[in-house]
Amino acid sequence: MRVDKLKTTSPALSILVPIYNTERYLEQALDSLQSQTFQDFEIICINDGSTDGSRNIIQKYLDLDGRFRIIDKPNSGYGASMNRGIKEAHGEYIGILEPDDFLEPGALNSLISKAKETDADVVKANYWFYWSEPEERNRTISVIKPEMANRILDPQEEPDIYLALPSIWSAIYRRDYLLENQIEFLETPGASFQDLSFTFKIWAYTHIVYLLEEPILHYRQDNEASSVNNPEKAFCVCTELEEIERTLESLPDDQQKKLKPFVYRMKYDNYMWNYQRLAPELRKQFLKRMVQDLRRGREEGNYKPEIFGSWQAKNLEYLVKNPDDFYKKFPINPSRSQKAWYYFKLGGPKLLLDAFNR
């Protein structure tokens, strides 16, 4: 049975689904949208030049459900797809669903009801890491801590939110807010990590965010991207961090001063995360770049130990002072005992306990 088109050309919500060769998981993602308890939304499938069966799958939903729209475009990358979707959306708010993830049935209702109730620019929730193999399982990822949750938050007064994982798909954004502040994705073709600078801009230009503690989305972990083994993508995170620096420099002086230590901590977090994902032959080259930038930030006075855990602060000190030793001794994909031994050698029993009790 065909679902009729929306009765209005201005739905409450537009969901953007950026699609490039994701036929294996796409139906589960789109089915999760069809099963939402909230109904006043459109789904914009942005087909970025897929060469597998993704376009045929999309067509089945276009034929059966009038809420679905399609943007067919030559392959130009994630950022270009998302920016075009934002421009062509009709909804008051915009959400994002990656084509290998899926939503709980009440997810959109939870987000949009709080957006309407509070007039927030952004409403954001928690999510699960999800594995379908070797058996189905979920692990809650609490980017929204209990002390942040279920209330309005001003990122300029509570900047810890800048340190949360980007997770752009567990949120909705007022479309006018995005357009008025020219909040866009970088359009570097073939790039990765483009949610990083987008999220920084989201927090930098608003004072009205509502945060939900409940998880709403299953973020798939068994469809790992190939960028970890791609030399062309090894430094994509650096491009995103440079965009954050440019955005920071455009902000008022008092906001810059407050945010510089948080941007420095963001750099540490993202450099460390990317370093551990890289193929061994790329890691040493990337290490030089991260050490250079982290040293510069310390020299400029942007390092504030109080916004680091003790184990992170000690690791950072070791990294910038002894990069060659760090390269040899920092464990990649360690067992629990290997990780314990590293922190024990770095700072003794107390540092070990701090690292494991974080």
C-alpha positions, 0 to 999 in steps of 0.5 A: 500500500502506498503512503500518500505525500505529506499534506504540507510542503513544510513538514516539521522535519527533514531527514537527510540520508547520504547514500553511496554504495550501501546496499547491504544495510540500506533497507534496515535504515529506511525501514526504521524511518517508515516505522517512526511513531512521528509522521510529519517528516520527509526523507531526502535520499541523496544518492552520491553516484552509487554504483551498486544496487542502492539506487534500485532500493531507494526507488522501491521506497519512492514508489511506495511512500510519498514522503521519500524524495531523491537527489541523484548527483555525481559522486562528489563526497559526503560534505557536498551531499549534506550541504545540498540536502540542507539547501533543498530540505523543506522541514523546519528541523533537519536530521541525519540518518547514515545508511548503515544505522537505524533508529528506534521507533520513537526516536524522531518523536523524542527529538521533535517534541523537545524542539517544539517545547523548548524552541531549541536550535539543537536537540541531541540524544545518546545512542548505541554502538551496534554490532550485528555480527557475530551476534547482535548486541548494543552498547550505550554511548553516553555523550550526554552525561546525566548532569547535562541531560533533560534541560536547556544548555548554553554551550558558551556557558558549559563548554564541556559539550564541545568535548562530546563525540560529534555523533551528528546523526543523534540530533536535529537542527533548526534549518534556519539556524544552519542557514543564518549562520552559514553552518556547512560541511567541508566539501573536500572530495573523498574526505572523512571525519567531516562531522568534526568541524560541523559539530564545532560550528553547531555549538559555537553559534547557539545558546539554546540546546536541549539534551536527552539522556535516552539513546535513540539510534543504533550506530553500526560498528561492523561496517568499518570504513576503509579510510584507515588504510588509505594514505589519501585519508590519513590527514583528513582529520587535520583538515577538519581541525584546521577548519575549527581553527578558522571558525574559532578565529572568526568568533568574538575575542572573549569566546575565543579565549574561553574556547581555545583550551577546549579546542586544544583538548579536541585536537588531542582527542582526535589526533589520538583517535586517528593515530590508533586507527591508521595503518602502521605504515602511515602512523609515523608520518601522522605522528610528526604532524600531531606532535608539531601541532600539540607542541605549538598549542602548549607554547601558545598557552592553550593547554589547561591540565584541568580539562584533561584526565590525569592519564591523558595529561601524562600521555600528552606530556610523554607524546610531545617530549618523547615522540620516538619513545611514544611511537615504540611504546604506545599500545595499538588495539591493546589488551586490557593488561597491555593498556594497564602496563603502559599507564603503570610504566607512565605514572605508577599505580595511581595513573593506572587506576585513574585511566581505568576508572575514567 
